[in-house]
Amino acid sequence: MMSPERNQSSVVVLILLGFSDYPELQVPLFLLFLTIYAIAVVGNVGMIAFIKINPKLHTPMYFFLSHLSFVDFCYSTIVTPKLLENLVVQDRSISITACITQFSTCVTCVATEMVMLAVMAYDRFVAICYPLLYTVYMSPKRCTLLVTAAYSWGIISSIAFTYSLLVLSFCETKIIDNFVCEYSVFLSASCSDKQFSEKILFIFANLNVFCTLIIILTSYLFIFLTILKMHSASGRYKAFSTCASQLTVVTIFYGTILFLYCIPNSQNSWLVVKSGSVFYLVVIPMLNPLIYSLRNNDVKKTLRKLMVFKIISQ
């Protein structure tokens, strides 16, 4: 039986201040984030459609990339509309239920993206270190299993985090200096013992970050050693170019997360924390399709062919 105190959580609301400390920036920030969101949606949906309609891109690498674009689109859509709303309305309240829903779906996407990046690193490892066995190791069935595992782990992580929040009690309306329902929001709003929830946070956050990072770093270590053994300069360049875009994405994604959550920073300025959160929740989903499009030779060649075909047909 739930305690009366816990029953009150249904009427408790959180007030997400967002960037309300800077009223003169509300309109410019709204226009900026709206532009970023529009580019993220067009870029990720366009990437998925582009890969789908182009038979030359029906390979494991682009199969994984299409799912990465889908995940980026999802968690950008989960976070950005509420951020935009809070920039133009006076009432910035959100119910505990809505906040937990936003958080749990966001965790699903972020955890899935971490595993997906590890899977893509493994794909490049097999392609460069074992090219003759690539079609065997990365068969359609195995690719589907790897993608399924990524989504499944995202859901498992979300369930664990959500359960750790449901055992908390929320007794009164809380004003939160944030723009999104992050884990710290619930811990600061709770009026019950947080020890169990903090343990779940510590276990799953570290498991997600460090396990996937170890897979990525190990894969690229073997890739680097294999590239060094190549005698052809053009072969080394081609091998490295296939990894450059993903290395850029991994560096930006994990660099931001490690900066925000793993580096002690004596009550980091909330502006710094919020800006960092905006970067990895709003800006990175926009950057990923741009990075893969601009740094990927296959995509650039196909785009050029499409442009030439369009000009000729006109």
VMD Tcl script that draws the C-alpha trace (Angstrom):
set ca {
  {0.00 0.00 0.00}
  {1.31 3.42 -0.88}
  {1.72 5.95 1.87}
  {-0.53 9.05 1.88}
  {2.57 11.09 1.22}
  {3.28 9.14 -1.95}
  {-0.32 9.39 -3.09}
  {0.12 13.14 -3.27}
  {2.59 12.75 -6.12}
  {-0.34 12.75 -8.56}
  {-1.10 16.42 -7.76}
  {2.46 17.62 -7.32}
  {3.89 19.66 -10.16}
  {7.40 20.72 -11.08}
  {8.18 24.15 -12.44}
  {11.03 24.02 -14.96}
  {12.60 27.46 -15.02}
  {14.61 26.74 -18.16}
  {16.23 29.97 -19.34}
  {13.74 32.31 -17.65}
  {16.62 34.06 -15.84}
  {17.40 35.70 -19.19}
  {14.06 37.22 -20.33}
  {15.74 39.29 -23.05}
  {16.99 36.08 -24.66}
  {13.67 34.20 -24.76}
  {12.76 35.12 -28.35}
  {16.30 34.70 -29.80}
  {16.65 31.34 -28.01}
  {13.23 30.23 -29.28}
  {14.21 31.03 -32.87}
  {17.61 29.38 -32.43}
  {16.24 26.14 -30.95}
  {13.39 26.05 -33.47}
  {15.94 26.28 -36.30}
  {18.12 23.58 -34.72}
  {15.09 21.31 -34.25}
  {13.93 21.84 -37.84}
  {17.42 20.95 -39.16}
  {17.54 17.90 -36.85}
  {14.17 16.63 -38.08}
  {14.90 17.24 -41.76}
  {18.45 15.88 -41.44}
  {17.57 12.67 -39.62}
  {14.36 11.88 -41.49}
  {16.14 12.76 -44.74}
  {19.05 10.46 -43.86}
  {16.65 7.56 -43.16}
  {14.77 8.14 -46.43}
  {18.00 8.62 -48.39}
  {19.39 5.29 -47.16}
  {16.06 3.55 -47.73}
  {15.67 4.58 -51.38}
  {19.31 4.12 -52.41}
  {20.19 0.43 -53.06}
  {23.94 1.21 -52.93}
  {23.57 2.17 -49.29}
  {21.85 -1.08 -48.26}
  {24.88 -2.21 -46.27}
  {25.35 -2.94 -42.55}
  {27.06 0.42 -41.93}
  {24.15 2.41 -43.37}
  {21.61 0.08 -41.79}
  {23.02 1.04 -38.39}
  {23.26 4.69 -39.42}
  {19.57 4.78 -40.32}
  {18.69 3.50 -36.85}
  {21.05 6.03 -35.26}
  {19.22 8.77 -37.18}
  {15.87 7.40 -35.98}
  {17.04 7.49 -32.34}
  {18.40 11.04 -32.78}
  {15.07 12.14 -34.26}
  {13.17 10.56 -31.36}
  {15.03 12.07 -28.44}
  {15.26 15.46 -30.11}
  {11.47 15.36 -30.50}
  {11.01 14.28 -26.88}
  {12.98 17.22 -25.47}
  {12.88 20.18 -27.86}
  {9.12 20.89 -28.15}
  {8.82 21.26 -24.35}
  {11.90 23.49 -24.34}
  {10.35 25.68 -27.05}
  {7.05 25.82 -25.15}
  {8.76 26.97 -21.94}
  {10.41 29.81 -23.83}
  {7.09 31.37 -24.88}
  {4.64 30.60 -22.05}
  {4.42 31.93 -18.50}
  {3.20 28.65 -17.00}
  {6.27 26.38 -17.02}
  {4.76 23.69 -14.81}
  {4.78 19.99 -15.64}
  {3.21 17.12 -13.72}
  {5.32 14.43 -12.10}
  {3.74 11.84 -14.44}
  {4.54 13.86 -17.58}
  {8.06 14.53 -16.32}
  {8.72 10.85 -15.62}
  {7.34 9.96 -19.07}
  {9.65 12.46 -20.77}
  {12.60 11.22 -18.76}
  {11.98 7.50 -19.36}
  {11.57 7.88 -23.12}
  {14.66 10.07 -23.25}
  {16.67 7.45 -21.31}
  {15.52 4.78 -23.78}
  {16.84 6.85 -26.69}
  {20.14 7.91 -25.10}
  {20.96 4.38 -23.85}
  {20.03 2.96 -27.26}
  {22.29 5.51 -28.98}
  {25.23 4.51 -26.77}
  {24.85 0.84 -27.70}
  {24.27 1.76 -31.36}
  {27.55 3.70 -31.44}
  {29.31 0.65 -29.95}
  {27.69 -1.58 -32.59}
  {28.83 0.77 -35.36}
  {32.38 0.70 -33.98}
  {32.27 -3.11 -34.01}
  {31.02 -2.98 -37.61}
  {34.00 -0.83 -38.66}
  {36.34 -3.16 -36.72}
  {35.12 -6.19 -38.69}
  {35.15 -4.30 -42.01}
  {38.76 -3.13 -41.64}
  {40.37 -5.93 -39.63}
  {38.55 -8.88 -41.25}
  {37.40 -7.64 -44.68}
  {37.22 -11.11 -46.26}
  {34.86 -12.32 -43.52}
  {32.81 -9.12 -43.32}
  {29.74 -10.46 -45.12}
  {29.80 -13.55 -42.88}
  {30.23 -11.73 -39.56}
  {27.82 -8.92 -40.45}
  {25.04 -10.95 -42.02}
  {21.54 -9.40 -42.18}
  {20.43 -11.66 -39.34}
  {23.31 -10.59 -37.08}
  {22.76 -6.90 -37.92}
  {19.11 -7.22 -36.97}
  {20.06 -8.95 -33.70}
  {22.56 -6.19 -32.85}
  {20.01 -3.44 -33.50}
  {17.39 -5.34 -31.48}
  {19.89 -5.67 -28.62}
  {20.51 -1.90 -28.72}
  {16.79 -1.07 -28.46}
  {16.26 -3.77 -25.82}
  {19.04 -2.43 -23.62}
  {17.61 1.08 -24.00}
  {14.24 -0.16 -22.77}
  {15.81 -2.12 -19.88}
  {17.78 0.96 -18.78}
  {14.63 3.07 -18.96}
  {12.64 0.57 -16.86}
  {15.38 0.48 -14.20}
  {15.62 4.27 -13.99}
  {11.84 4.72 -14.02}
  {11.35 2.16 -11.24}
  {13.94 3.96 -9.11}
  {11.85 7.13 -9.50}
  {8.49 5.51 -8.79}
  {9.64 4.52 -5.28}
  {10.30 8.17 -4.43}
  {7.76 10.45 -2.74}
  {7.02 13.95 -3.96}
  {5.22 16.08 -1.42}
  {5.06 19.61 -2.76}
  {5.50 21.75 -5.82}
  {9.16 22.30 -6.60}
  {10.85 25.00 -8.66}
  {13.63 23.38 -10.72}
  {16.40 25.34 -12.42}
  {16.43 23.19 -15.54}
  {14.69 22.89 -18.90}
  {14.33 19.11 -19.09}
  {13.32 16.28 -16.75}
  {16.76 14.92 -15.88}
  {17.44 12.52 -13.02}
  {18.73 15.33 -10.80}
  {15.35 17.07 -11.15}
  {13.55 14.19 -9.45}
  {16.16 13.76 -6.74}
  {15.98 17.45 -5.83}
  {12.15 17.37 -5.88}
  {11.84 14.23 -3.74}
  {11.11 14.39 -0.03}
  {11.96 10.73 0.67}
  {15.14 8.70 1.05}
  {17.09 8.83 -2.24}
  {19.74 6.20 -1.49}
  {18.20 3.40 -3.56}
  {17.56 5.70 -6.54}
  {21.10 7.05 -6.41}
  {22.50 3.50 -6.44}
  {20.45 2.65 -9.54}
  {21.68 5.86 -11.18}
  {25.30 5.05 -10.36}
  {25.11 1.42 -11.56}
  {23.25 1.93 -14.84}
  {24.84 5.26 -15.78}
  {28.34 3.85 -15.38}
  {27.37 0.57 -17.05}
  {25.98 2.42 -20.07}
  {28.85 4.87 -20.45}
  {31.90 2.79 -19.65}
  {30.88 -0.57 -21.17}
  {29.97 1.01 -24.51}
  {33.04 3.26 -24.39}
  {35.31 0.25 -23.76}
  {33.84 -1.53 -26.81}
  {34.31 1.59 -28.95}
  {37.88 2.29 -27.78}
  {38.91 -1.38 -28.13}
  {37.45 -1.57 -31.64}
  {39.25 1.57 -32.74}
  {42.51 0.48 -31.13}
  {42.52 -2.66 -33.31}
  {41.44 -0.58 -36.32}
  {44.33 1.84 -35.73}
  {46.83 -1.01 -35.44}
  {45.51 -2.61 -38.62}
  {45.71 0.68 -40.53}
  {49.34 1.16 -39.41}
  {50.23 -2.24 -40.94}
  {48.83 -1.28 -44.36}
  {51.52 -0.63 -46.96}
  {49.38 1.47 -49.29}
  {48.90 5.14 -48.35}
  {45.65 5.23 -50.32}
  {44.48 2.13 -48.45}
  {45.24 3.75 -45.11}
  {43.42 6.92 -46.12}
  {40.38 5.00 -47.35}
  {40.23 2.92 -44.15}
  {40.54 5.97 -41.95}
  {37.98 7.99 -43.94}
  {35.32 5.32 -43.31}
  {35.80 5.83 -39.55}
  {36.31 9.61 -39.42}
  {32.63 10.58 -39.21}
  {31.85 8.09 -36.46}
  {34.94 9.07 -34.48}
  {33.76 12.69 -34.66}
  {30.27 11.76 -33.45}
  {31.62 9.57 -30.62}
  {34.05 12.27 -29.46}
  {31.33 14.94 -29.33}
  {28.70 12.68 -27.71}
  {30.83 11.05 -25.03}
  {32.93 14.17 -24.47}
  {29.81 16.13 -23.56}
  {28.41 13.40 -21.30}
  {31.72 12.87 -19.48}
  {32.08 16.63 -18.99}
  {28.58 16.96 -17.55}
  {28.33 13.88 -15.34}
  {31.75 12.37 -14.70}
  {34.02 15.34 -14.03}
  {33.66 16.79 -10.52}
  {33.05 20.50 -10.75}
  {32.19 22.14 -7.46}
  {28.59 23.05 -8.11}
  {29.14 23.73 -11.78}
  {27.26 26.83 -12.78}
  {23.69 25.85 -13.64}
  {24.13 27.83 -16.84}
  {27.03 25.55 -17.80}
  {25.01 22.43 -16.89}
  {21.96 23.59 -18.83}
  {24.06 24.62 -21.82}
  {25.78 21.21 -21.82}
  {22.42 19.45 -21.57}
  {21.09 21.51 -24.46}
  {24.13 20.55 -26.50}
  {23.80 16.78 -26.14}
  {19.99 16.62 -26.12}
  {19.20 19.24 -28.78}
  {22.30 20.14 -30.80}
  {23.94 16.70 -31.23}
  {20.84 15.18 -32.94}
  {21.21 18.00 -35.48}
  {24.99 17.56 -35.89}
  {25.02 13.79 -36.44}
  {23.34 13.68 -39.89}
  {25.41 16.70 -40.97}
  {28.68 15.03 -39.89}
  {27.83 11.74 -41.60}
  {26.71 13.54 -44.76}
  {29.71 15.87 -45.06}
  {32.42 13.38 -44.09}
  {31.10 10.28 -45.84}
  {32.31 9.77 -49.39}
  {29.50 7.37 -50.35}
  {26.82 9.84 -49.30}
  {28.57 12.76 -51.01}
  {28.99 10.82 -54.27}
  {25.34 9.79 -54.27}
  {24.23 13.36 -53.56}
  {26.33 14.65 -56.45}
  {24.82 12.06 -58.79}
  {21.31 13.03 -57.71}
  {22.10 16.72 -58.27}
  {23.53 16.01 -61.73}
  {20.50 13.85 -62.61}
  {18.16 16.63 -61.45}
  {19.99 19.27 -63.53}
  {19.94 17.06 -66.65}
  {16.26 16.22 -66.22}
  {15.43 19.93 -66.03}
}
mol new
graphics top color blue
foreach p $ca { graphics top sphere $p radius 0.5 }
foreach p [lrange $ca 0 end-1] q [lrange $ca 1 end] { graphics top cylinder $p $q radius 0.2 }
display resetview
